[in-house]
């Protein structure tokens, strides 16, 4: 480039004007050539980046949508590992029978041994059983207070191995106890919000501070049940022996699994519909103000008072499952209604209870349970990990009239009926005009037949009417109007 320009200038040496013109024009050619060079180099760089991206599978994984998205999760994608003992199975199996769906749900009951009185095994109503593998080789690292801690922790690798050798199609492994009641449709609904191809450990801590302090606030309690995504279950199965030797003195199997999960770099994903029920006595206050989440599980129902008056534990569970079969999506979901003519507040825990207050009570108060129950232990204060309204009140404006679920019928709408448990035994609330609800003996709730999606939606609103000349109150659930606030 330099020599060519010099040659042109010399050629016009005899003509100074031409030489001057040449000397001013030539730099623009130089600029053009430099620009072309830059464009060529830039093009080559872009081409190299493009070629490099073709060899990177992750680029295409995240840059383009999946051509074949996975179908939604259903019950057949879940495998249950149920921890049990031969000595307790006879009086706990009704808990599993209440929710197990033969030919749909998949899983196994893991026993420490099989006794003759447990045979023949009723496969038509229960999951098949397996006798847990011998754990004698772990004797040197077994300093756990819970006798079956190692055996129950090893249910994770054992159930994983069984399914790996079987029909496949598993997305989730759910661990539970033999006294855990699972609401399968709601469990599927919850798991559908997550990607089973990721490392997920889904469950909930205890309701009481003492249990969490003694174990871990980051632990999914085993009685409530917890879900392991497929890759996490695979990693646990591969590393369980390491973890059993690493943690020889933790209390129970759920604490061992939690510690192993933590060592794999995974933390708990909390879902408040899993319930350990580390409570005692009457849990009606807790069940009547259930959190805004699908009910996934209940544990320890044999360790508290029967949840329905004048029924045994077994009868109460069957009664609750009657409501669950009619509309599991609404089970225990709280709706709050107001009869403004009478100054009544009505709180509905669908499929369980209705409470009529002879005063206007704000939803922000009603969503907190009344302490009809006691903590599992009083080792740590405050007792509970949630707010409460304190102990039941005997003030006529604060103590509700109680009604419990009686029956349900499905049609174009779902009609559930609730009857009074016993008279309240208090005078009317005089502050709001002496509109006593003592004469009400039944409440009828009409709700839409369509499934209710709790997540991301408001509580269902409702209208209240009274049967003329009768002793029943009728509640009609409906969608809330735009910007409607209650009361």
Beta strands, then each sheet from edge to edge (+ up, - down):
strand 1: 78-83
strand 2: 106-111
strand 3: 128-131
strand 4: 172-177
strand 5: 181-182
strand 6: 201-203
strand 7: 226-229
strand 8: 268-270
strand 9: 279-281
strand 10: 297-298
strand 11: 334-339
strand 12: 344-349
strand 13: 353-357
strand 14: 373-375
strand 15: 401-410
strand 16: 413-420
strand 17: 442-448
strand 18: 461-466
strand 19: 472-478
sheet 1: 3+ 2+ 1+ 4+ 7- 6+ 8+
sheet 2: 5+ 10-
sheet 3: 9+ 14-
sheet 4: 11+ 12- 13+ 15- 16+ 17- 19- 18+
end
